[in-house]
């Protein structure tokens, strides 16, 4: 038997499967079919026409079946089809299709759609994919199976993402991603010196800041490697507790991620 919170809004034309759970202030629109065991947490939204299979879970403020974000959309009857065992996390959005794109957005089964991820109109998503937080699919994107789209990755319209591929965070996709590949944007993150303005706002004296700047010149601009730079700091700037803090931070690194320089 389904559990529907009395504060939820469920359209009279919606079909709710056995053992579904619909939380407070959730909204189920017209022409929506929720399969057996679906869970809509509080404030989750499904708009129709939409058909969701078994045991899909919409977390708070997720919206599945929203209107397509396309200037040509004029209220036509377009839909979304979702398989089984998908998770749509907080503030994720999946739009219905458009007439020009075939009219149907499809999401397969066993996909993990993390918070703030977006699936645009007419996209076709297979099975066992992961869209990490903030991943954004424009309209008409195809993802096969077992692919991962990293955090804050935008994917251009009509791109295809092949099976078992991996796209690292912050990578802009404007062309097809071949199966089994690993796609990574150039990593150009660098350290450009001391946060002088921030330190001044925190009341650091000019003498303290000068000592920190000297330490960073040794770390970033000398021909010394990191170990040699730390040794030099200890030998010439040991009277600065701020420099000692910097040295101890670098020496006590507990990960293998390396140091931004």
C-alpha positions, 0 to 999 in steps of 0.5 A, spaced: 500 500 500 502 506 498 504 512 503 502 519 501 503 524 506 496 528 506 500 535 505 503 532 498 499 534 491 497 528 487 494 529 481 487 525 480 490 523 473 496 520 476 497 513 477 501 511 483 504 504 484 504 499 490 509 501 496 510 508 493 512 513 498 510 520 497 513 525 502 510 532 505 509 538 499 511 533 494 508 534 487 506 529 482 503 532 476 498 529 471 499 523 467 504 521 471 505 513 472 510 512 478 512 504 479 512 500 485 516 502 490 518 509 488 520 514 493 519 522 493 522 525 499 519 532 501 518 537 496 520 532 490 516 534 483 514 529 478 511 533 472 507 529 466 506 526 461 512 521 465 512 514 466 517 512 472 519 504 473 520 501 479 524 503 486 526 510 483 528 515 489 527 523 488 530 526 494 528 533 496 527 538 491 529 534 485 525 535 479 523 530 474 519 531 468 520 539 468 518 543 461 524 543 456 528 549 457 527 550 449 525 557 446 521 553 441 517 549 446 510 552 446 506 547 451 506 541 446 505 534 449 512 531 450 514 526 455 519 523 459 521 515 460 525 513 466 527 506 468 528 502 475 532 504 481 535 511 479 537 516 484 535 523 483 539 527 488 537 534 491 536 539 486 537 535 480 533 536 474 531 532 468 526 535 462 521 532 458 523 532 450 521 537 445 517 535 438 523 537 434 527 532 438 522 526 438 518 528 444 521 523 449 527 524 454 529 517 456 533 515 463 534 508 463 536 504 470 540 504 475 543 511 474 546 516 479 544 523 478 547 527 484 545 534 486 544 540 481 546 535 475 541 537 469 539 532 464 536 537 458 530 535 453 531 529 448 537 526 452 537 519 452 541 516 458 542 508 458 544 504 464 549 504 470 551 511 469 553 517 474 552 524 473 556 527 479 554 534 482 553 539 477 554 535 471 550 539 465 547 535 459 544 540 454 539 537 449 539 531 445 545 528 449 546 521 448 550 517 454 551 509 453 552 505 459 557 505 465 559 512 464 561 517 469 560 525 467 564 529 473 563 534 477 561 541 473 562 538 466 558 541 461 556 537 455 554 540 448 548 539 445 548 532 440 554 530 443 555 522 445 558 519 451 560 512 449 560 506 454 565 505 460 568 512 459 570 517 464 570 525 464 574 528 469 571 534 473 570 541 470 572 538 463 568 541 457 565 536 452 564 539 445 565 533 441 563 525 442 567 521 447 569 514 445 567 508 449 572 506 454 576 513 454 578 517 460 577 525 458 581 530 462 581 538 461 588 541 462 590 542 469 593 549 469 592 550 477 597 554 480 599 558 486 601 565 484 603 567 491 601 570 498 593 572 499 596 579 501 589 583 501 586 577 505 591 577 511 591 585 511 584 584 513 585 579 518 590 584 521 597 581 519 602 586 520 607 588 514 612 585 517 608 578 518 606 579 511 613 580 508 616 574 512 610 570 509 612 573 502 619 571 502 617 564 504 613 563 498 619 566 493 623 561 496 617 556 495 615 558 488 620 562 484 627 560 486 630 554 483 630 550 489 625 544 490 620 543 495 625 540 500 630 545 499 626 551 500 623 548 506 630 547 509 632 554 507 626 557 510 628 554 517 635 556 516 633 564 514 626 565 517 625 561 523 623 567 527 616 567 523 611 563 526 607 564 520 613 561 516 613 555 521 606 554 520 607 554 512 613 549 513 609 544 518 603 544 513 607 542 507 611 537 511 605 534 515 602 532 508 598 526 509 595 525 502 599 523 495 595 529 492 601 533 492 602 541 493 599 546 488 605 550 486 
